[in-house]
Amino acid sequence: MFLLGLPTAHAGVVIGANFTGSNEGQSGFYPPDTMGAAGPNSYVELLNGIYAVYNKSGALTSRTSLDNFWVSAGVTPVNGAFDPRISYDPNSGHWFASSLDFGSLSAGGNNNVLLAESVDSDPTHGWPAVQIHAASGGAFADYDMLGLNGTQVVVGMNMFNSSSMTTQFLSIPTADLLALDTSHVGFVSSSSTGFSAHPAYDFSGTGALLFLSDYDTPGGQIRGGTVNGSTLTLSTPAAATAYGEIGAPAEPGGNTLTTNIDDRFSGEVYREGNFLYTAQNVDSGGRGAGRWIIYDLTLGTVAHEGLISDPNHDYTYGSIAVDAREKR
């Protein structure tokens, strides 16, 4: 991952102690799809094959499999769960998690979205969950991306069938999720958002939820919009520096055993004030590089962007974080 350095105004921020998380031998899955979030007193690790909770000193307090996490929350993944996502909402004091399951593979790949909301700020106190069928007609939902605000939780997905790919958003009112009420679930699909459109974390917002997509990075465009239940609104594509798609990272000895993600947004999308922040992987001179983007919601344009790169090294799978002290 790459790290965007903190400005001088943030010199008082202290990085906490490192600790060893779960490994492939414990999870049994490769790739791990590493994912985690920090809350008031806990760090929760959610990855392919593992759900684990640590205290802020890095001590493990609980660990189980990803499938057992969902079963304990009240749903059973069909043929196993994958692509976990997790976030803590400081305004509501709840954790939110999502995954997909593999579904009925013999029936063309129809699968399900798994969504859970913790009962309070302690992740060990329980997670009521729902299981919602993602699509019909043989489409397979992949690469779920979680976003939320004060009134709705949204999952973005890439939907694949034998001949095409579209994006789809599933939304559920936040209060309904905790009550396990799926009567107001909304779906909306589009072939115009761009691949892997990512709902935003907008912890102080309500109503329509914002999203961003890399849309056409080689063509120098990204795209935003909103989801509100079953209503999708697309913004005009915004100009951004054009970059080619990232290739395999160079390894000592010329090996190419590792891979990079493509130019979809690899980091989360966060709203702070009137701006969205995200990160993606791009090509720079034949090397993997990290591009960060600040998107202006008022103008619908890229307000700032930057590149973290090195002619002799690859950067990949970047992430980004922002808080209310961020100054542009």
Secondary structure, 3 states (H helix, E strand, C coil): CCCCCCCHHHCCCCCCCCCCCCCHHHHCCCCCCCCEEECCCEEEEEECCEEEEEECCCCEEEEECHHHHHHHCCCCCCCCEEEEEEEEECCCCEEEEEEEECCEHHHCCECEEEEEECCCCCHHHCCCEEEEECCCCCCEEEEEEEEECCCEEEEEEEEECCCCEEEEEEEEEHHHHHHCCCCCCEEEEECCCCCCCEEEECCCCCCCEEEEEEEECCCCEEEEEEEECCEEEECCCEECCCCCCCCCCCCHHHCCCCCCCCCCECCCEEEECCEEEEEEEEEECCEEEEEEEEEECCCCEEEEEEEECECCECCCCCCCCCCCCCCC
